[in-house]
Amino acid sequence: MKRTVTLAAILSGFMLAASAQNASQPLTFVVPYPAGGPLDTSAHLLAQGAEKQLGAITVANKPGAGGATGATLVAQAKPQENMVLMGAVATHAVLPYLGTPPQYDAQKDFKPLILVARVPNVLVMKKSRAEQLGIKTTSEMVSYIKGHPGSLKMGSGGNGSIGHISGEMLKSLANLQMPSVPYAGAAPAQKALLSGDIDVVFDNLASALPLIKSGELLALAVTTSDRNVALPQVPPVNESVPGFDVSTWFGVFAPASLPDQEAQKYAYAFQGALTDPRFKAEYLKMGIAPEDMRLKELSHFVSQEARKFQFLINTIKIKTN
């Protein structure tokens, strides 16, 4: 008995030491896209809001392969590396079914923590370019492309991004000839749109909203079936192209190895940061209204979205080249 107690005490000491070591390791919040986009901005706000409960948090941008590079890094992280991911519809519901599968299993290799936002994308053109071509609506853009096949380029935040999916869906439903140009994230795609390198983008509402309000971008339509409160005057794409309905979402994911108790702690810390009054105005600027979907509920939501996009990708035969 004495030996058993001693062994238990030793094991307990090792566990406490390991726990303390892990707790002292700063949390790395991986954003699988370049700095400057809505996921990156949201990650920094969440990190600030959750630091009181979780300790130091470093936001690290790991772009590449449409988000797969950063997602793979977190999926394969060892527990002591202490990482979470700002995952998105692209990393968890699109890339697994688009071209070569990523080096992770979106369902098995992650533990969903919280949903941050569900927002539409918005079909935008540089306002001066739209005026030059006499385009004010989605119907006019479709008519122009049909009259001038291949003359307009559609950019996206990368193969497999929701902007890419939206563009391919529009081309399929409206039977349009329009070259696709992928970029390494939403921010570079938006920059290319403003510089005139491309003509049309399905941009994330959060990143496009300030430029729409300033008059630099013209919002032709939102991708959801209903209008959005941030742009009530902008119609859905499906009013011009029936059958079109796509939304984007993003949230925080941990590696599957994170213990359930720790996952709950992380989820509640990030949820508190999402509803923190200090950052409310910043979220509203991006068109983000706080969500309240955590853990098992989010896991179920992600599974549903994966099935939906698998069907969509197969139906419209989206390719990565």
C-alpha positions, 0 to 999 in steps of 0.5 A: 500500500505504501508503495502504491501511494508513493507511486501515485504521488510521483505520477501526480507530481509529474502530471502537475508539472506537465500541466504547469508547463503547458499552462505557461506555454503561450497560446498561438492563434493561427489564422490560415490567411494573410494579415488584414482580412476579417478573420485576422482582425477578428482573431486579434480582437478575440485574443485581446478579450481572452487573454485575461482567462487564457494568458498570453495569446499570439496571433500567427498568420500562416497562409497558403493552399487556400487555408490548408497550410495553417489548418494542417499546422494546427491539426498536427500540433502536439498538445504542448504546442498550445495552438488554436485555429481560426477555421472557416467554411473553406478549411472545414467544408470546402477544401476536403472536397475540392481537388486534392484533399488537404493533409487533415481530416476536418471532422476528426482532427479538430475540436470546434470551440465557438462560431464567430460569425456567419456573414454573406459575401458581397459581389463587388466591382470597383465603382469607377470600373462599373461606371465605365462599363455602365454596370449598376446591377447583377443583371447588367453585369451578367448581360455585359459578360454574355455580350463580351465573353472572357472580358472580365476577370473574377478574383478570389481569396484563393482556390477553395475560398468561399469567394471562389465557390461563389464565383464558380456557382455564378458562372455555372448558373448564369452560363458565363465565360469569365476567367478566375484569378485566385489570390492568397487571401481576401486582402490581396484579392481586394487590393487587386480589384482596387488596382484594376488587375481584376474586375469582379470579386465576391468579397467578404462583407466584413472587409468590403463594407468600409470601401462600399460605404466610402464609395470606392466599391460598388455592391451589386448583390449579397450571396445569401437568399435574404438581404443583410442588415448592414446593406439593406439596399443591396439585393441578393444574387438570386433575384437576378440568378435564381438558385444562388445562395451561399454564405460564409462563416468562421470560428475557433477550432482546437486540435482534437487532442485538447481535453474536453475540460480545456476545450470548455475553458477555451470556448467560454473565454473566446465566447466572452471575448466575442461579446466583450463591449470593448470590441462591439463597435469593431465587430459591427464595422465588419458587419459581424453580429456575435454568435452563440454556438459552441462545442457540440452544437458547432460540431453538428453545424460544421458536419451539416455544412460539409455535407452541403458543400460536398453536394454543391461542389459535385453538382457544379463541378468546381475545379481548382485550375 
